[in-house]
Amino acid sequence: MINHMANSRIFQFRKCAAADLDAIMGLQETVCRTIKNKDIFVPTERCENEKILREPSFIIGCFDGPNLIAYCSLSLPGEDIENLGWDLLWPRQKVLSCAKLDTIVVHPDYRGQHLQQRIMQYMFVIVEDNHDIKYVLTTVSPENKYSLHNVQAMGFEVLMKKLKYGGKERLILCRVL
């Protein structure tokens, strides 16, 4: 666990556990309700978040006291069709060295405090300890300028534009570790 201070508040970052699942789903629901353009965010199903909470995948939570205010989920999809390496037509060995930055959400009341980048920094500390992971892939709506800026500021580069998630336009981005 690490602490981060912003605007005289101390936020704690830590790996989430199964006991945090209801808070994760509640925060995601809050974010979904407040997004004006519903096409820029595809919520993660509860069963999928349950899977991501199991090693080697994980969810990093950012807490203000006991309250979950942001989270970032990272999965290691292996040969699963959800591995974005397949979309890039990469060979199997390269696909197997990919992790997927699945979801990043920040409670609307806490936006503008650089939590998305801070939570990704913490995630990369953990990811870089796993020497089997060489690439972290993610998708971002081209219309979500804020998230696109944040992931690019964290070293992600756009590799492809593709229709994903039931026909929604997405950029597939990669950060090489």
Secondary structure, 3 states (H helix, E strand, C coil): CEEEEECCEEEEEEECCHHHHHHHHHHHHHHHHHCCCHHHCCCCCHHHHHHHCCCCCEEEEEEECCEEEEEEEEECCCCCCCCHHHHCCCCHHHHCCEEEEEEEEECHHHCCCCHHHHHHHHHHHHHCCCCCCCEEEEEECCCCHHHHHHHHHCCCEEEEEEEECCCEEEEEEEEEC
